[in-house]
Amino acid sequence: MQILPSGRAGVRVGDRVRSRGQRWLVSTIEPFDDCLVVTLHGAEAENDGVITQLVSPADRLEPIAATRRLRIAGRTAWRRDCRTLLASHGPPSMLRTAITARMQLLPYQLEPALAMVRGLGSRVLIADAVGLGKTVQAGLIVA
């Protein structure tokens, strides 16, 4: 990790900085002769998607202190982020609940849920003998 001298505090790759009146995210720091070339990505609405390079010490970079407080998210944003997180951790046919289950799952208990996930049916009738895990099967389908 490279450190860019900037006043009393150093700036590292991944830090947020303020330069030229806008906030930026430091993506790379490369030494060049007697200076450093810093690549920045926009970190606010006005410069979103903008990539620029600055030369230090000619351009001043002020580190922005990271906030460690909790952020309250709205219901829509929370659901969107949860869906994105779940969708990015495996193929759509994966039973995510079965991976983290705190019980011993038997192979036949997974069959109805896998059939639903793979689109092999829109309705399922679970008719097993008493004690074979119909509740477990239904829970996996719902999850």
C-alpha positions in Angstrom: 0.0 0.0 0.0 1.5 3.3 -1.1 1.3 6.4 1.0 1.1 9.9 -0.5 2.5 12.7 1.7 -0.2 15.3 2.1 0.3 17.6 5.0 0.3 15.8 8.4 -1.7 12.7 7.2 -0.9 10.4 4.4 -3.3 9.3 1.7 -3.6 5.7 0.7 -5.2 3.8 -2.2 -8.9 3.5 -1.3 -9.1 6.7 0.8 -11.5 9.5 0.2 -9.9 12.9 -0.5 -11.0 16.4 -1.3 -9.3 18.2 -4.2 -10.3 21.0 -6.5 -13.5 21.5 -4.5 -14.8 17.9 -5.0 -14.6 14.6 -3.2 -12.7 11.7 -4.8 -11.7 8.1 -4.2 -8.0 7.3 -4.6 -7.6 4.4 -7.0 -3.8 4.4 -7.8 -0.7 6.1 -6.7 2.3 5.9 -9.0 5.8 7.5 -8.4 7.1 9.5 -11.3 10.4 11.4 -11.1 10.1 13.7 -8.1 6.4 13.6 -7.8 3.5 11.2 -7.6 0.7 10.6 -10.1 -2.6 10.0 -8.3 -5.6 8.5 -10.2 -8.9 9.6 -8.7 -12.5 8.4 -9.2 -15.5 10.7 -8.6 -17.2 10.2 -5.2 -20.2 12.5 -5.4 -23.1 13.2 -7.7 -21.3 16.0 -9.7 -18.3 13.9 -10.6 -19.8 10.4 -10.6 -18.1 8.3 -13.3 -15.3 10.8 -13.8 -11.7 9.6 -13.6 -8.9 12.1 -13.3 -5.2 12.1 -12.6 -3.5 14.7 -10.4 0.2 15.3 -9.8 1.4 15.7 -6.2 2.7 18.0 -4.8 1.4 20.4 -7.5 -2.2 19.5 -6.7 -3.3 19.5 -3.0 -5.1 16.4 -1.7 -6.9 16.7 1.7 -7.8 13.4 3.3 -11.5 13.1 4.4 -11.9 11.3 7.7 -13.9 8.1 7.5 -17.2 8.3 9.4 -17.9 5.3 11.7 -21.5 6.0 12.6 -24.4 3.9 11.7 -26.5 4.8 8.7 -30.2 4.3 8.6 -31.3 2.8 5.3 -34.8 3.0 3.9 -36.8 -0.1 3.3 -36.4 0.0 -0.5 -32.6 0.5 -0.4 -32.2 -2.2 2.2 -34.2 -4.7 0.1 -32.3 -3.8 -3.1 -29.0 -4.3 -1.3 -30.1 -7.6 0.2 -31.3 -8.9 -3.2 -28.0 -7.8 -4.8 -25.9 -9.5 -2.1 -27.9 -12.8 -2.4 -27.8 -12.8 -6.2 -24.1 -12.2 -6.3 -23.2 -15.2 -4.1 -23.9 -18.2 -6.4 -26.0 -19.3 -9.3 -29.8 -18.9 -9.2 -30.3 -22.6 -8.8 -28.3 -22.7 -5.5 -30.2 -23.3 -2.2 -28.6 -20.7 0.0 -30.7 -21.6 3.1 -29.6 -25.2 2.9 -25.9 -24.1 3.2 -26.3 -22.3 6.5 -28.9 -24.7 8.0 -28.1 -25.7 11.6 -29.6 -29.2 11.2 -28.8 -32.4 9.4 -30.4 -32.3 6.0 -31.0 -35.5 4.1 -30.8 -35.6 0.3 -34.5 -36.4 -0.2 -35.4 -33.2 1.8 -33.7 -31.1 -0.8 -35.5 -32.5 -3.8 -38.7 -30.4 -3.7 -36.8 -27.2 -3.1 -34.4 -27.9 -6.0 -37.4 -28.7 -8.3 -38.9 -25.3 -7.5 -35.7 -23.4 -7.9 -35.0 -25.1 -11.3 -38.5 -24.2 -12.5 -39.7 -27.8 -12.7 -43.0 -27.0 -11.0 -45.0 -24.1 -9.6 -46.8 -26.2 -7.0 -45.5 -29.0 -4.8 -47.4 -31.6 -2.8 -45.3 -33.0 0.0 -46.8 -36.3 1.2 -44.4 -38.3 3.3 -44.8 -40.4 6.4 -44.7 -38.8 9.8 -41.3 -37.6 11.0 -39.5 -37.5 7.6 -39.1 -33.7 7.5 -42.1 -32.2 5.6 -41.7 -29.0 7.6 -38.0 -28.8 6.7 -38.9 -29.3 3.0 -41.5 -26.6 3.1 -39.1 -24.2 4.9 -36.5 -24.7 2.2 -39.0 -24.1 -0.5 -40.2 -20.9 1.1 -36.7 -19.7 1.8 
